[in-house]
Amino acid sequence: MLHSQIENFILKNKTNQGNAQQNLILINSDGNANDNRTSFPDIVTIPLDYRWTVDICSWKLSFS
């Protein structure tokens, strides 16, 4: 459900207002495919398509 909320937020705010740069910062340990449902790797590609900056922070042993 969190994946969908993030995706909806990105799609509602996908355009830059003026010179403002959009950023997505994810701090998590979930990089699994999520059984063909929306996952964090999917979420990262959406803002990149809209030229956002994406930062990902994770723990070394849990980063998929």
PQR file of N, CA, C, O and H, with PARSE charges and radii, in Angstrom:
ATOM      1  N   MET A   1       0.816  -1.190   0.000 -0.4000 1.5000
ATOM      2  CA  MET A   1       0.000   0.000   0.000 -0.0000 2.0000
ATOM      3  C   MET A   1       0.866   1.262   0.000  0.5500 1.7000
ATOM      4  O   MET A   1       0.526   2.252  -0.648 -0.5500 1.4000
ATOM      5  N   LEU A   2       1.977   1.222   0.723 -0.4000 1.5000
ATOM      6  CA  LEU A   2       2.869   2.381   0.732 -0.0000 2.0000
ATOM      7  C   LEU A   2       3.395   2.673  -0.669  0.5500 1.7000
ATOM      8  O   LEU A   2       3.530   3.833  -1.058 -0.5500 1.4000
ATOM      9  H   LEU A   2       2.253   0.418   1.250  0.4000 1.0000
ATOM     10  N   HIS A   3       3.690   1.616  -1.427 -0.4000 1.5000
ATOM     11  CA  HIS A   3       4.177   1.799  -2.795 -0.0000 2.0000
ATOM     12  C   HIS A   3       3.164   2.596  -3.608  0.5500 1.7000
ATOM     13  O   HIS A   3       3.536   3.519  -4.333 -0.5500 1.4000
ATOM     14  H   HIS A   3       3.580   0.673  -1.111  0.4000 1.0000
ATOM     15  N   SER A   4       1.901   2.248  -3.492 -0.4000 1.5000
ATOM     16  CA  SER A   4       0.848   2.931  -4.249 -0.0000 2.0000
ATOM     17  C   SER A   4       0.705   4.377  -3.821  0.5500 1.7000
ATOM     18  O   SER A   4       0.484   5.248  -4.663 -0.5500 1.4000
ATOM     19  H   SER A   4       1.599   1.499  -2.903  0.4000 1.0000
ATOM     20  N   GLN A   5       0.828   4.654  -2.529 -0.4000 1.5000
ATOM     21  CA  GLN A   5       0.732   6.025  -2.046 -0.0000 2.0000
ATOM     22  C   GLN A   5       1.870   6.875  -2.588  0.5500 1.7000
ATOM     23  O   GLN A   5       1.660   8.019  -2.989 -0.5500 1.4000
ATOM     24  H   GLN A   5       1.008   3.946  -1.846  0.4000 1.0000
ATOM     25  N   ILE A   6       3.062   6.321  -2.599 -0.4000 1.5000
ATOM     26  CA  ILE A   6       4.212   7.050  -3.149 -0.0000 2.0000
ATOM     27  C   ILE A   6       4.015   7.286  -4.638  0.5500 1.7000
ATOM     28  O   ILE A   6       4.261   8.386  -5.135 -0.5500 1.4000
ATOM     29  H   ILE A   6       3.232   5.391  -2.272  0.4000 1.0000
ATOM     30  N   GLU A   7       3.572   6.258  -5.351 -0.4000 1.5000
ATOM     31  CA  GLU A   7       3.336   6.390  -6.787 -0.0000 2.0000
ATOM     32  C   GLU A   7       2.292   7.466  -7.073  0.5500 1.7000
ATOM     33  O   GLU A   7       2.488   8.285  -7.970 -0.5500 1.4000
ATOM     34  H   GLU A   7       3.373   5.365  -4.948  0.4000 1.0000
ATOM     35  N   ASN A   8       1.198   7.478  -6.335 -0.4000 1.5000
ATOM     36  CA  ASN A   8       0.169   8.503  -6.527 -0.0000 2.0000
ATOM     37  C   ASN A   8       0.703   9.897  -6.254  0.5500 1.7000
ATOM     38  O   ASN A   8       0.384  10.833  -6.987 -0.5500 1.4000
ATOM     39  H   ASN A   8       1.039   6.813  -5.606  0.4000 1.0000
ATOM     40  N   PHE A   9       1.513  10.054  -5.211 -0.4000 1.5000
ATOM     41  CA  PHE A   9       2.106  11.350  -4.896 -0.0000 2.0000
ATOM     42  C   PHE A   9       2.998  11.835  -6.034  0.5500 1.7000
ATOM     43  O   PHE A   9       2.932  13.000  -6.427 -0.5500 1.4000
ATOM     44  H   PHE A   9       1.772   9.293  -4.616  0.4000 1.0000
ATOM     45  N   ILE A  10       3.824  10.947  -6.555 -0.4000 1.5000
ATOM     46  CA  ILE A  10       4.727  11.324  -7.649 -0.0000 2.0000
ATOM     47  C   ILE A  10       3.931  11.759  -8.869  0.5500 1.7000
ATOM     48  O   ILE A  10       4.237  12.783  -9.481 -0.5500 1.4000
ATOM     49  H   ILE A  10       3.878  10.001  -6.235  0.4000 1.0000
ATOM     50  N   LEU A  11       2.917  10.990  -9.224 -0.4000 1.5000
ATOM     51  CA  LEU A  11       2.137  11.300 -10.417 -0.0000 2.0000
ATOM     52  C   LEU A  11       1.339  12.594 -10.266  0.5500 1.7000
ATOM     53  O   LEU A  11       1.099  13.286 -11.256 -0.5500 1.4000
ATOM     54  H   LEU A  11       2.668  10.159  -8.727  0.4000 1.0000
ATOM     55  N   LYS A  12       0.928  12.927  -9.058 -0.4000 1.5000
ATOM     56  CA  LYS A  12       0.212  14.185  -8.821 -0.0000 2.0000
ATOM     57  C   LYS A  12       1.158  15.380  -8.855  0.5500 1.7000
ATOM     58  O   LYS A  12       0.730  16.499  -9.138 -0.5500 1.4000
ATOM     59  H   LYS A  12       1.122  12.365  -8.254  0.4000 1.0000
ATOM     60  N   ASN A  13       2.435  15.157  -8.571 -0.4000 1.5000
ATOM     61  CA  ASN A  13       3.424  16.232  -8.473 -0.0000 2.0000
ATOM     62  C   ASN A  13       4.539  16.075  -9.489  0.5500 1.7000
ATOM     63  O   ASN A  13       5.674  16.473  -9.223 -0.5500 1.4000
ATOM     64  H   ASN A  13       2.783  14.248  -8.342  0.4000 1.0000
ATOM     65  N   LYS A  14       4.243  15.506 -10.644 -0.4000 1.5000
ATOM     66  CA  LYS A  14       5.293  15.139 -11.593 -0.0000 2.0000
ATOM     67  C   LYS A  14       5.917  16.312 -12.325  0.5500 1.7000
ATOM     68  O   LYS A  14       7.039  16.190 -12.817 -0.5500 1.4000
ATOM     69  H   LYS A  14       3.321  15.183 -10.860  0.4000 1.0000
ATOM     70  N   THR A  15       5.244  17.425 -12.412 -0.4000 1.5000
ATOM     71  CA  THR A  15       5.821  18.562 -13.129 -0.0000 2.0000
ATOM     72  C   THR A  15       6.544  19.487 -12.169  0.5500 1.7000
ATOM     73  O   THR A  15       6.123  19.664 -11.026 -0.5500 1.4000
ATOM     74  H   THR A  15       4.333  17.524 -12.012  0.4000 1.0000
ATOM     75  N   ASN A  16       7.620  20.067 -12.632 -0.4000 1.5000
ATOM     76  CA  ASN A  16       8.361  21.038 -11.828 -0.0000 2.0000
ATOM     77  C   ASN A  16       7.655  22.377 -11.871  0.5500 1.7000
ATOM     78  O   ASN A  16       7.238  22.833 -12.935 -0.5500 1.4000
ATOM     79  H   ASN A  16       7.962  19.923 -13.561  0.4000 1.0000
ATOM     80  N   GLN A  17       7.522  22.999 -10.727 -0.4000 1.5000
ATOM     81  CA  GLN A  17       6.941  24.333 -10.635 -0.0000 2.0000
ATOM     82  C   GLN A  17       8.079  25.348 -10.672  0.5500 1.7000
ATOM     83  O   GLN A  17       8.883  25.412  -9.743 -0.5500 1.4000
ATOM     84  H   GLN A  17       7.861  22.629  -9.863  0.4000 1.0000
ATOM     85  N   GLY A  18       8.150  26.137 -11.737 -0.4000 1.5000
ATOM     86  CA  GLY A  18       9.231  27.112 -11.855 -0.0000 2.0000
ATOM     87  C   GLY A  18      10.565  26.420 -11.958  0.5500 1.7000
ATOM     88  O   GLY A  18      10.745  25.517 -12.775 -0.5500 1.4000
ATOM     89  H   GLY A  18       7.497  26.085 -12.492  0.4000 1.0000
ATOM     90  N   ASN A  19      11.508  26.842 -11.125 -0.4000 1.5000
ATOM     91  CA  ASN A  19      12.850  26.258 -11.129 -0.0000 2.0000
ATOM     92  C   ASN A  19      13.034  25.203 -10.043  0.5500 1.7000
ATOM     93  O   ASN A  19      14.149  24.726  -9.831 -0.5500 1.4000
ATOM     94  H   ASN A  19      11.362  27.576 -10.461  0.4000 1.0000
ATOM     95  N   ALA A  20      11.961  24.834  -9.357 -0.4000 1.5000
ATOM     96  CA  ALA A  20      12.082  23.875  -8.261 -0.0000 2.0000
ATOM     97  C   ALA A  20      12.448  22.492  -8.796  0.5500 1.7000
ATOM     98  O   ALA A  20      11.840  21.998  -9.746 -0.5500 1.4000
ATOM     99  H   ALA A  20      11.055  25.221  -9.530  0.4000 1.0000
ATOM    100  N   GLN A  21      13.427  21.893  -8.185 -0.4000 1.5000
ATOM    101  CA  GLN A  21      13.838  20.531  -8.539 -0.0000 2.0000
ATOM    102  C   GLN A  21      13.120  19.557  -7.620  0.5500 1.7000
ATOM    103  O   GLN A  21      13.136  19.726  -6.401 -0.5500 1.4000
ATOM    104  H   GLN A  21      13.921  22.294  -7.413  0.4000 1.0000
ATOM    105  N   GLN A  22      12.494  18.544  -8.193 -0.4000 1.5000
ATOM    106  CA  GLN A  22      11.808  17.537  -7.406 -0.0000 2.0000
ATOM    107  C   GLN A  22      12.798  16.456  -6.991  0.5500 1.7000
ATOM    108  O   GLN A  22      13.650  16.048  -7.781 -0.5500 1.4000
ATOM    109  H   GLN A  22      12.481  18.407  -9.183  0.4000 1.0000
ATOM    110  N   ASN A  23      12.682  15.996  -5.750 -0.4000 1.5000
ATOM    111  CA  ASN A  23      13.553  14.956  -5.217 -0.0000 2.0000
ATOM    112  C   ASN A  23      12.719  13.867  -4.570  0.5500 1.7000
ATOM    113  O   ASN A  23      11.720  14.149  -3.908 -0.5500 1.4000
ATOM    114  H   ASN A  23      11.990  16.327  -5.108  0.4000 1.0000
ATOM    115  N   LEU A  24      13.129  12.632  -4.761 -0.4000 1.5000
ATOM    116  CA  LEU A  24      12.556  11.503  -4.040 -0.0000 2.0000
ATOM    117  C   LEU A  24      13.680  10.860  -3.253  0.5500 1.7000
ATOM    118  O   LEU A  24      14.706  10.480  -3.817 -0.5500 1.4000
ATOM    119  H   LEU A  24      13.940  12.403  -5.299  0.4000 1.0000
ATOM    120  N   ILE A  25      13.486  10.739  -1.954 -0.4000 1.5000
ATOM    121  CA  ILE A  25      14.483  10.110  -1.093 -0.0000 2.0000
ATOM    122  C   ILE A  25      13.829   8.904  -0.443  0.5500 1.7000
ATOM    123  O   ILE A  25      12.850   9.039   0.291 -0.5500 1.4000
ATOM    124  H   ILE A  25      12.652  11.047  -1.495  0.4000 1.0000
ATOM    125  N   LEU A  26      14.370   7.727  -0.714 -0.4000 1.5000
ATOM    126  CA  LEU A  26      13.864   6.483  -0.131 -0.0000 2.0000
ATOM    127  C   LEU A  26      14.876   5.939   0.854  0.5500 1.7000
ATOM    128  O   LEU A  26      16.056   5.786   0.538 -0.5500 1.4000
ATOM    129  H   LEU A  26      15.165   7.617  -1.311  0.4000 1.0000
ATOM    130  N   ILE A  27      14.401   5.654   2.039 -0.4000 1.5000
ATOM    131  CA  ILE A  27      15.222   4.995   3.049 -0.0000 2.0000
ATOM    132  C   ILE A  27      14.485   3.717   3.403  0.5500 1.7000
ATOM    133  O   ILE A  27      13.465   3.743   4.091 -0.5500 1.4000
ATOM    134  H   ILE A  27      13.443   5.778   2.295  0.4000 1.0000
ATOM    135  N   ASN A  28      15.011   2.603   2.929 -0.4000 1.5000
ATOM    136  CA  ASN A  28      14.314   1.342   3.143 -0.0000 2.0000
ATOM    137  C   ASN A  28      15.246   0.163   2.963  0.5500 1.7000
ATOM    138  O   ASN A  28      16.435   0.308   2.678 -0.5500 1.4000
ATOM    139  H   ASN A  28      15.840   2.582   2.370  0.4000 1.0000
ATOM    140  N   SER A  29      14.661  -1.009   3.141 -0.4000 1.5000
ATOM    141  CA  SER A  29      15.433  -2.231   2.914 -0.0000 2.0000
ATOM    142  C   SER A  29      14.665  -3.187   2.013  0.5500 1.7000
ATOM    143  O   SER A  29      15.002  -4.369   1.936 -0.5500 1.4000
ATOM    144  H   SER A  29      13.696  -1.127   3.372  0.4000 1.0000
ATOM    145  N   ASP A  30      13.640  -2.695   1.333 -0.4000 1.5000
ATOM    146  CA  ASP A  30      12.779  -3.536   0.508 -0.0000 2.0000
ATOM    147  C   ASP A  30      13.057  -3.284  -0.958  0.5500 1.7000
ATOM    148  O   ASP A  30      12.654  -2.254  -1.498 -0.5500 1.4000
ATOM    149  H   ASP A  30      13.366  -1.735   1.396  0.4000 1.0000
ATOM    150  N   GLY A  31      13.737  -4.206  -1.605 -0.4000 1.5000
ATOM    151  CA  GLY A  31      13.978  -4.066  -3.025 -0.0000 2.0000
ATOM    152  C   GLY A  31      13.489  -5.268  -3.795  0.5500 1.7000
ATOM    153  O   GLY A  31      13.848  -5.458  -4.957 -0.5500 1.4000
ATOM    154  H   GLY A  31      14.064  -5.043  -1.166  0.4000 1.0000
ATOM    155  N   ASN A  32      12.667  -6.083  -3.151 -0.4000 1.5000
ATOM    156  CA  ASN A  32      12.181  -7.299  -3.794 -0.0000 2.0000
ATOM    157  C   ASN A  32      11.174  -6.984  -4.889  0.5500 1.7000
ATOM    158  O   ASN A  32      10.629  -5.882  -4.947 -0.5500 1.4000
ATOM    159  H   ASN A  32      12.375  -5.928  -2.207  0.4000 1.0000
ATOM    160  N   ALA A  33      10.934  -7.957  -5.753 -0.4000 1.5000
ATOM    161  CA  ALA A  33      10.021  -7.790  -6.878 -0.0000 2.0000
ATOM    162  C   ALA A  33       8.562  -7.665  -6.443  0.5500 1.7000
ATOM    163  O   ALA A  33       7.749  -7.160  -7.217 -0.5500 1.4000
ATOM    164  H   ALA A  33      11.377  -8.852  -5.706  0.4000 1.0000
ATOM    165  N   ASN A  34       8.199  -8.100  -5.247 -0.4000 1.5000
ATOM    166  CA  ASN A  34       6.871  -7.904  -4.665 -0.0000 2.0000
ATOM    167  C   ASN A  34       5.769  -8.652  -5.413  0.5500 1.7000
ATOM    168  O   ASN A  34       4.646  -8.158  -5.504 -0.5500 1.4000
ATOM    169  H   ASN A  34       8.859  -8.511  -4.618  0.4000 1.0000
ATOM    170  N   ASP A  35       6.068  -9.816  -5.938 -0.4000 1.5000
ATOM    171  CA  ASP A  35       5.074 -10.686  -6.594 -0.0000 2.0000
ATOM    172  C   ASP A  35       4.250  -9.972  -7.662  0.5500 1.7000
ATOM    173  O   ASP A  35       3.024 -10.082  -7.677 -0.5500 1.4000
ATOM    174  H   ASP A  35       6.980 -10.218  -5.863  0.4000 1.0000
ATOM    175  N   ASN A  36       4.906  -9.256  -8.537 -0.4000 1.5000
ATOM    176  CA  ASN A  36       4.274  -8.538  -9.650 -0.0000 2.0000
ATOM    177  C   ASN A  36       3.351  -7.403  -9.229  0.5500 1.7000
ATOM    178  O   ASN A  36       2.544  -6.944 -10.037 -0.5500 1.4000
ATOM    179  H   ASN A  36       5.902  -9.167  -8.524  0.4000 1.0000
ATOM    180  N   ARG A  37       3.448  -6.944  -8.003 -0.4000 1.5000
ATOM    181  CA  ARG A  37       2.740  -5.734  -7.575 -0.0000 2.0000
ATOM    182  C   ARG A  37       3.757  -4.602  -7.572  0.5500 1.7000
ATOM    183  O   ARG A  37       4.956  -4.840  -7.720 -0.5500 1.4000
ATOM    184  H   ARG A  37       4.105  -7.317  -7.347  0.4000 1.0000
ATOM    185  N   THR A  38       3.287  -3.381  -7.405 -0.4000 1.5000
ATOM    186  CA  THR A  38       4.192  -2.232  -7.387 -0.0000 2.0000
ATOM    187  C   THR A  38       5.228  -2.414  -6.289  0.5500 1.7000
ATOM    188  O   THR A  38       4.894  -2.791  -5.165 -0.5500 1.4000
ATOM    189  H   THR A  38       2.313  -3.187  -7.284  0.4000 1.0000
ATOM    190  N   SER A  39       6.491  -2.143  -6.621 -0.4000 1.5000
ATOM    191  CA  SER A  39       7.581  -2.283  -5.661 -0.0000 2.0000
ATOM    192  C   SER A  39       8.421  -1.014  -5.661  0.5500 1.7000
ATOM    193  O   SER A  39       8.247  -0.151  -6.521 -0.5500 1.4000
ATOM    194  H   SER A  39       6.762  -1.837  -7.533  0.4000 1.0000
ATOM    195  N   PHE A  40       9.330  -0.900  -4.701 -0.4000 1.5000
ATOM    196  CA  PHE A  40      10.193   0.276  -4.655 -0.0000 2.0000
ATOM    197  C   PHE A  40      11.033   0.435  -5.918  0.5500 1.7000
ATOM    198  O   PHE A  40      11.191   1.565  -6.380 -0.5500 1.4000
ATOM    199  H   PHE A  40       9.471  -1.602  -4.002  0.4000 1.0000
ATOM    200  N   PRO A  41      11.584  -0.632  -6.507 -0.5600 1.5000
ATOM    201  CA  PRO A  41      12.299  -0.428  -7.773  0.2800 2.0000
ATOM    202  C   PRO A  41      11.404   0.165  -8.867  0.5500 1.7000
ATOM    203  O   PRO A  41      11.867   0.975  -9.670 -0.5500 1.4000
ATOM    204  N   ASP A  42      10.136  -0.229  -8.903 -0.4000 1.5000
ATOM    205  CA  ASP A  42       9.199   0.371  -9.859 -0.0000 2.0000
ATOM    206  C   ASP A  42       8.983   1.847  -9.558  0.5500 1.7000
ATOM    207  O   ASP A  42       8.936   2.678 -10.465 -0.5500 1.4000
ATOM    208  H   ASP A  42       9.760  -0.888  -8.251  0.4000 1.0000
ATOM    209  N   ILE A  43       8.854   2.158  -8.290 -0.4000 1.5000
ATOM    210  CA  ILE A  43       8.600   3.539  -7.870 -0.0000 2.0000
ATOM    211  C   ILE A  43       9.754   4.449  -8.270  0.5500 1.7000
ATOM    212  O   ILE A  43       9.528   5.607  -8.621 -0.5500 1.4000
ATOM    213  H   ILE A  43       8.892   1.483  -7.553  0.4000 1.0000
ATOM    214  N   VAL A  44      10.971   3.954  -8.225 -0.4000 1.5000
ATOM    215  CA  VAL A  44      12.140   4.774  -8.559 -0.0000 2.0000
ATOM    216  C   VAL A  44      12.139   5.173 -10.038  0.5500 1.7000
ATOM    217  O   VAL A  44      12.565   6.277 -10.376 -0.5500 1.4000
ATOM    218  H   VAL A  44      11.155   3.013  -7.940  0.4000 1.0000
ATOM    219  N   THR A  45      11.676   4.306 -10.903 -0.4000 1.5000
ATOM    220  CA  THR A  45      11.727   4.616 -12.333 -0.0000 2.0000
ATOM    221  C   THR A  45      10.755   5.722 -12.737  0.5500 1.7000
ATOM    222  O   THR A  45      11.019   6.454 -13.692 -0.5500 1.4000
ATOM    223  H   THR A  45      11.330   3.409 -10.628  0.4000 1.0000
ATOM    224  N   ILE A  46       9.645   5.853 -12.030 -0.4000 1.5000
ATOM    225  CA  ILE A  46       8.655   6.876 -12.387 -0.0000 2.0000
ATOM    226  C   ILE A  46       9.230   8.287 -12.250  0.5500 1.7000
ATOM    227  O   ILE A  46       9.174   9.046 -13.218 -0.5500 1.4000
ATOM    228  H   ILE A  46       9.431   5.258 -11.255  0.4000 1.0000
ATOM    229  N   PRO A  47       9.783   8.678 -11.089 -0.5600 1.5000
ATOM    230  CA  PRO A  47      10.317  10.039 -11.002  0.2800 2.0000
ATOM    231  C   PRO A  47      11.519  10.271 -11.919  0.5500 1.7000
ATOM    232  O   PRO A  47      11.738  11.392 -12.375 -0.5500 1.4000
ATOM    233  N   LEU A  48      12.294   9.228 -12.190 -0.4000 1.5000
ATOM    234  CA  LEU A  48      13.416   9.395 -13.117 -0.0000 2.0000
ATOM    235  C   LEU A  48      12.917   9.766 -14.509  0.5500 1.7000
ATOM    236  O   LEU A  48      13.565  10.539 -15.215 -0.5500 1.4000
ATOM    237  H   LEU A  48      12.116   8.317 -11.819  0.4000 1.0000
ATOM    238  N   ASP A  49      11.772   9.221 -14.909 -0.4000 1.5000
ATOM    239  CA  ASP A  49      11.183   9.578 -16.201 -0.0000 2.0000
ATOM    240  C   ASP A  49      10.804  11.048 -16.261  0.5500 1.7000
ATOM    241  O   ASP A  49      10.766  11.637 -17.342 -0.5500 1.4000
ATOM    242  H   ASP A  49      11.245   8.593 -14.336  0.4000 1.0000
ATOM    243  N   TYR A  50      10.521  11.653 -15.095 -0.4000 1.5000
ATOM    244  CA  TYR A  50      10.148  13.071 -15.024 -0.0000 2.0000
ATOM    245  C   TYR A  50      11.317  13.954 -14.602  0.5500 1.7000
ATOM    246  O   TYR A  50      11.126  15.109 -14.222 -0.5500 1.4000
ATOM    247  H   TYR A  50      10.552  11.175 -14.217  0.4000 1.0000
ATOM    248  N   ARG A  51      12.537  13.398 -14.671 -0.4000 1.5000
ATOM    249  CA  ARG A  51      13.775  14.132 -14.395 -0.0000 2.0000
ATOM    250  C   ARG A  51      13.899  14.579 -12.946  0.5500 1.7000
ATOM    251  O   ARG A  51      14.489  15.622 -12.664 -0.5500 1.4000
ATOM    252  H   ARG A  51      12.692  12.460 -14.980  0.4000 1.0000
ATOM    253  N   TRP A  52      13.345  13.796 -12.028 -0.4000 1.5000
ATOM    254  CA  TRP A  52      13.541  14.043 -10.608 -0.0000 2.0000
ATOM    255  C   TRP A  52      14.905  13.510 -10.201  0.5500 1.7000
ATOM    256  O   TRP A  52      15.496  12.693 -10.907 -0.5500 1.4000
ATOM    257  H   TRP A  52      12.865  12.949 -12.257  0.4000 1.0000
ATOM    258  N   THR A  53      15.400  13.971  -9.071 -0.4000 1.5000
ATOM    259  CA  THR A  53      16.577  13.396  -8.442 -0.0000 2.0000
ATOM    260  C   THR A  53      16.093  12.325  -7.474  0.5500 1.7000
ATOM    261  O   THR A  53      15.163  12.559  -6.702 -0.5500 1.4000
ATOM    262  H   THR A  53      14.921  14.635  -8.498  0.4000 1.0000
ATOM    263  N   VAL A  54      16.720  11.151  -7.510 -0.4000 1.5000
ATOM    264  CA  VAL A  54      16.333  10.052  -6.626 -0.0000 2.0000
ATOM    265  C   VAL A  54      17.543   9.624  -5.813  0.5500 1.7000
ATOM    266  O   VAL A  54      18.597   9.310  -6.366 -0.5500 1.4000
ATOM    267  H   VAL A  54      17.476  10.961  -8.137  0.4000 1.0000
ATOM    268  N   ASP A  55      17.382   9.615  -4.488 -0.4000 1.5000
ATOM    269  CA  ASP A  55      18.410   9.135  -3.576 -0.0000 2.0000
ATOM    270  C   ASP A  55      17.856   7.914  -2.859  0.5500 1.7000
ATOM    271  O   ASP A  55      16.721   7.926  -2.383 -0.5500 1.4000
ATOM    272  H   ASP A  55      16.526   9.871  -4.039  0.4000 1.0000
ATOM    273  N   ILE A  56      18.660   6.861  -2.784 -0.4000 1.5000
ATOM    274  CA  ILE A  56      18.242   5.638  -2.113 -0.0000 2.0000
ATOM    275  C   ILE A  56      19.248   5.327  -1.012  0.5500 1.7000
ATOM    276  O   ILE A  56      20.452   5.245  -1.256 -0.5500 1.4000
ATOM    277  H   ILE A  56      19.582   6.851  -3.171  0.4000 1.0000
ATOM    278  N   CYS A  57      18.736   5.156   0.200 -0.4000 1.5000
ATOM    279  CA  CYS A  57      19.566   4.765   1.330 -0.0000 2.0000
ATOM    280  C   CYS A  57      19.041   3.427   1.830  0.5500 1.7000
ATOM    281  O   CYS A  57      17.834   3.242   1.987 -0.5500 1.4000
ATOM    282  H   CYS A  57      17.758   5.222   0.398  0.4000 1.0000
ATOM    283  N   SER A  58      19.950   2.504   2.077 -0.4000 1.5000
ATOM    284  CA  SER A  58      19.548   1.185   2.541 -0.0000 2.0000
ATOM    285  C   SER A  58      20.664   0.592   3.384  0.5500 1.7000
ATOM    286  O   SER A  58      21.725   1.190   3.566 -0.5500 1.4000
ATOM    287  H   SER A  58      20.930   2.655   1.950  0.4000 1.0000
ATOM    288  N   TRP A  59      20.394  -0.587   3.886 -0.4000 1.5000
ATOM    289  CA  TRP A  59      21.379  -1.318   4.652 -0.0000 2.0000
ATOM    290  C   TRP A  59      22.031  -2.336   3.740  0.5500 1.7000
ATOM    291  O   TRP A  59      21.344  -3.014   2.976 -0.5500 1.4000
ATOM    292  H   TRP A  59      19.532  -1.073   3.738  0.4000 1.0000
ATOM    293  N   LYS A  60      23.338  -2.454   3.808 -0.4000 1.5000
ATOM    294  CA  LYS A  60      24.101  -3.281   2.879 -0.0000 2.0000
ATOM    295  C   LYS A  60      23.591  -4.721   2.801  0.5500 1.7000
ATOM    296  O   LYS A  60      23.511  -5.281   1.707 -0.5500 1.4000
ATOM    297  H   LYS A  60      23.897  -1.903   4.429  0.4000 1.0000
ATOM    298  N   LEU A  61      23.254  -5.312   3.902 -0.4000 1.5000
ATOM    299  CA  LEU A  61      22.845  -6.718   3.897 -0.0000 2.0000
ATOM    300  C   LEU A  61      21.396  -6.933   3.466  0.5500 1.7000
ATOM    301  O   LEU A  61      20.978  -8.071   3.255 -0.5500 1.4000
ATOM    302  H   LEU A  61      23.319  -4.857   4.790  0.4000 1.0000
ATOM    303  N   SER A  62      20.635  -5.863   3.334 -0.4000 1.5000
ATOM    304  CA  SER A  62      19.232  -6.043   2.955 -0.0000 2.0000
ATOM    305  C   SER A  62      18.874  -5.358   1.642  0.5500 1.7000
ATOM    306  O   SER A  62      17.703  -5.349   1.262 -0.5500 1.4000
ATOM    307  H   SER A  62      20.975  -4.938   3.505  0.4000 1.0000
ATOM    308  N   PHE A  63      19.832  -4.794   0.948 -0.4000 1.5000
ATOM    309  CA  PHE A  63      19.582  -4.110  -0.315 -0.0000 2.0000
ATOM    310  C   PHE A  63      19.500  -5.153  -1.419  0.5500 1.7000
ATOM    311  O   PHE A  63      20.488  -5.825  -1.714 -0.5500 1.4000
ATOM    312  H   PHE A  63      20.783  -4.801   1.256  0.4000 1.0000
ATOM    313  N   SER A  64      18.324  -5.294  -2.034 -0.4000 1.5000
ATOM    314  CA  SER A  64      18.134  -6.306  -3.068 -0.0000 2.0000
ATOM    315  C   SER A  64      18.515  -5.772  -4.430  0.5500 1.7000
ATOM    316  O   SER A  64      18.418  -6.491  -5.424 -0.5500 1.4000
ATOM    317  H   SER A  64      17.521  -4.748  -1.794  0.4000 1.0000
TER
END
